[in-house]
Amino acid sequence: MQQPLEVRLIDLTVAFSRALDLVSPAVAAHHVHVGFIAARLAERLGLPDRDRCELLLASLMHDAGAVPLKAALEGLVFEQDMDSHSRAGAVMLGTCPRLAEAARLVRHHHAPWCHGRKEDGVPAIAHLIHLADRLVVQLRRDEDPARQFSRALKRLERGRSILFRPDALDALHDLTVDPDFAAGLRAPECHLHTGAGHRLEGEVLDADGIISFSALFSLVIDSRSPFTATHSSGVAETARLLARWAGFDGPQGKALYVAGLLHDIGKLGVPLDILEKPGRLDEQEMAGMRRHAAHSMDILASVPGFTSVATWGALHHERMDGSGYPYGLTGDDLPLPARIVAVADVFTAIAEDRPYRRGMPPEAARAVLRDQARDGKLDGGLVDLLLSRYEEMDDARRQAQERARHEFGLVRAALEHEPDDAVCREPAAQVRMNPPDHVERDRTELIGTDP
């Protein structure tokens, strides 16, 4: 009997937060640091269990909307994109019903406190993400956090009552004298909990919940560049249909669909100049591109219960003759579901439109697939199965990518939207919390990795 696909929500969220941090080395582990601090603030303030849970989820993915804005994400400086990246992140998270409340927090995670004059729709707990985020930006990772608290708090105090909730700042002062708080900052993933009676820690997603969550993150992955927009949705739909035709259904079929959605999660760590290079990649660039498969394996395999998804998704560039990457596996070492994702990836890549070229016409695409099967690259039986129902598959792929394109358009619209007229915008601007000088000198020195 097939085992049902189930994972803990917190495990999946932490893995996705690690993927977000791949976008820039300067912000490595930024999201888990913010999540740790926000959760401790909520605990210190005695917030209700539900608020603590939603706050941690939102904190771990608060800058998802900045993925299309790599220049801003590099230094966590959003002076031009503060409102737009918050909007985009809310749109992304809002595509997953379970994250509706977290999306609302992400939408307002840079809202100023403004002496408690609440803006319409701004949840009070969103201000905890704002404070946690700004504390992390003040800290260097080449110094012990405990030695930096005094300096950081002095800067943050400039925003008391204008940018930041006074009671949250008071709670932060209390936390910084607790040795356990500094210890947690040195290894935040080991201390991520809500203190909410294990409510979030015990929440398990079933297959449909995992698909919903993964579809959200495929949108994040594909928003990285217009060169990859909607690709993951095309691969997932192709893999789902091909798996069904090959006799995979139930939990395995759903796991294959998830593997298709997340197969390129490691591409968040590939520099844009490589992703978007229109010509051939040189040897060094190709090595950088190929690292995405290992990144995908590392992230997906970190989720307990995701072993199959990690294997099937991350091996999509392996080839039957051993010429693929990242491990050079041969057909005997490649499970059939991994071969399905490999065929789905090649088919989608050659059939879909890209900004720099049109997708191959059907006859040309068929020829490429036949050649790769004949040359021992792709599983010949799976290629024959796809070719026998090519029009049906191509239509399903196109429809899936059209749906994803619509969602991607909503994200783009959020990025281009004019900022809201915020209450207290002028006073807030007077104490704008730019990063300290060390961030400008060397963005790699931001606190971010465990010692």
Secondary structure as UniProt FT lines:
FT   STRAND          7..8
FT   HELIX           9..21
FT   TURN            22..23
FT   HELIX           25..27
FT   TURN            28..29
FT   HELIX           30..44
FT   TURN            45..46
FT   HELIX           49..60
FT   TURN            61..63
FT   HELIX           64..66
FT   TURN            67..68
FT   HELIX           70..73
FT   TURN            74..76
FT   TURN            79..81
FT   HELIX           82..94
FT   HELIX           97..99
FT   HELIX           100..107
FT   TURN            108..110
FT   HELIX           114..116
FT   TURN            120..121
FT   TURN            124..125
FT   HELIX           126..138
FT   TURN            141..142
FT   HELIX           145..147
FT   HELIX           149..157
FT   TURN            158..159
FT   TURN            161..163
FT   HELIX           166..176
FT   HELIX           179..186
FT   HELIX           188..191
FT   TURN            197..202
FT   STRAND          204..205
FT   HELIX           207..222
FT   TURN            223..224
FT   TURN            226..230
FT   HELIX           231..245
FT   TURN            246..247
FT   HELIX           250..262
FT   TURN            263..264
FT   HELIX           265..269
FT   HELIX           272..275
FT   HELIX           283..301
FT   TURN            304..305
FT   HELIX           307..314
FT   TURN            315..317
FT   HELIX           331..333
FT   HELIX           336..351
FT   TURN            355..356
FT   HELIX           362..374
FT   TURN            375..376
FT   HELIX           380..388
FT   HELIX           390..416
FT   TURN            423..424
FT   HELIX           425..430
FT   HELIX           437..441
FT   HELIX           443..445
//
